[in-house]
Amino acid sequence: MNTKRLMKAKAEDASQETTSSKPKKSIKLADTPQVVETNTTEENESTATDKKVIDQVGQLTRNLHDSLRELGYDRRLEAIASEVPEAQDKLAYVATKTEQAAERTLNATEIAMPIQDKLSAGAIHLSEQWKQAFESHQTNPDTEKFKTLLIDTLQYLDKVPEQTNATNTQLMEIMMAQDFQDLTGQVIKKITHMVQSLEKDLIDLLLANVPAKKNIIVADEGLLNGPVTNPEKRNDVVCNQDQVDDLLASLGF
């Protein structure tokens, strides 16, 4: 009986030693894939969102560009931008021509005026000498004095054509200096036409993009057509600067 109990106790001890000698199972990161999968998913979603925004912006830009091209605004605005420096050059040309004309006119006047003053002074002097000669001749005739006065008069008359020719030369210079008006007049007309065209294009562009609410207000006021060439034949369009001012004011500008 005691022998059986002793054998049973040894068997239990051996079983416990076997159980305690088995290695414990460790937990590795590979056994928890959920964390890695979550981070990867968030990155993919962020990338997809960024790409969607970029695609939308690109599409909007393309639509705007195509719309402007169809309306012709991109070409017209480009033309307007190129016309501004041209207008500046033309205005500079006008300023240069008018300055040159003014200088030529002033120079010619400064030359001609002394010639005319000399002619006038000589004529006045001879007139006074002849009056005195006639007065003195009544009481005391003096033949030599008349001879001297006659010689002075002839010398004066000989110089008159030369001085008048010199004056005519300067008058011709003044007249030629006015040729700038024809050239600058053409340039100014072109600039005026360009500015009017620029104003019309800007108003058309403004009206084409005005909000619907304001567009209704402008339509009620009859200002939708912009400036025209023959406003006197129509009463439903912008025909002067006052109406352009009213149009801009109605649009909040």
Beta strands, then each sheet from edge to edge (+ up, - down):
end
